[in-house]
Amino acid sequence: MEQLCNLLDVLCPMHLTLDRTGHIDHVGPTLAKLRPGEVIVGERFLEVFELRRPQAVTRMSDLMALAGNKLHLRFRDAPRTGLKGVLVPAPGGGGGAVIDLSFGISVVDAVRDHALTAADFAHTDLTIEMLYLVEAKSAAMEASRKLNQRLQGAKIAAEEQAFTDTLTGLKNRRAMDHVLARVAENGGRFALMHLDLDFFKAVNDTQGHAAGDHVLQEVARILVEETRREDTVARIGGDEFMLLFADRMTRRRLEDISRRLIARLERPIVHGEAECRISASIGIAMSEDYPDLDIARMQEDADIALYASKHNGRACHTFYDISLRNAPYVGAAPPGRGEVTLR
């Protein structure tokens, strides 16, 4: 029997042998590795393993009756590795048995849980080839995942560049159009603020375009600081900006924001040794004033309200009202408009 066990250790390292009473009297080297530090030799087989199919096996005679049939079993103690096996009577007619086990479909989990290597399997075991294939597939999938991440990152970067004003880092008109379309589709209430810089042409004419660029960047910073994360700020023209305030905003709140923006923008902006002085005119339209929301009409109305602010002396804000459409200046270029080209 000892000679047989030595042969089986090489050919079937996951085997075990039972004596006539159903106790384990030898364990193959790989099977022993599944229970490091435990001695299962001498233990009753049915107390170490749970036979899942066939069931209702409680005695050695029941087990011997299953000779040649596929057995589905697992360890009773954690980790409860699933196993498949087949039992054959031990040679010599002594009433014992030899059971050869394998991991079946759970081999990948078993290799991970028990730190198994190729040396733990018979050289002719196809498990080795399967593990190589699994490893190769995993490597290929990981490479594909990383490639997809890089491609997705490049796509996002390209989209962000297409929707970003390169000078200020704000969203551009194209991005604002997408945001407005999405907000309109969702049906939420919002406010649209159209802001145009006053006296910006004078900065360009007297201080140069570098100073003008610096002013636009400072304006962008102030607009972002005075808005919330859920709001949207976009530069839609040379010195024109559009702000979308998400969710319901009261007129009182919008008035406070407008006054604060104008006050901050009227502070001198230092560029080199020069002080650049500007202000801002603001027009506001609120979605709640439109029974049937029309984004194009709302943008036009915010612009009309901005015209009113320009003609009311600049450095002020105006809420759109239907009466503004009859103002004599509607359709004419108000002071400070149409003077700056987008850089």
Buried (B, 14 or more C-beta within 10 A) or exposed (E): BEEBBEEBBEBBBBBBBBBEEBBBBBBBEBBBBBBEEEEBEEBBBBEBBBBEEBEEBEEBEBBBEBEEEEBBBBBEEEEEBBBBBBBEBBEEEEBBBBBBBBBBEBBBEBBEEBEBEEEBBBEEBEBBEEBEEEEEEEEEEEEEEEEEEEEEEEEEEEEEEEBBBEBBEBBBBEBBBEBBEEBBEEEEBBBBBBBBBBBBBBBBEEBBEEBBBBBBBBBBEBBBEBBEEEBBBBBBBBBBBBBBBBEEBEEEEBBEBBEEBBEBBBEEBEBEEBEBBBBBBBBBBBBEBEEEBEBEEBBBBBBBBBBBBBBEEBBBBBBBEEEBEEEEBBEEEBBBBEBBEEE
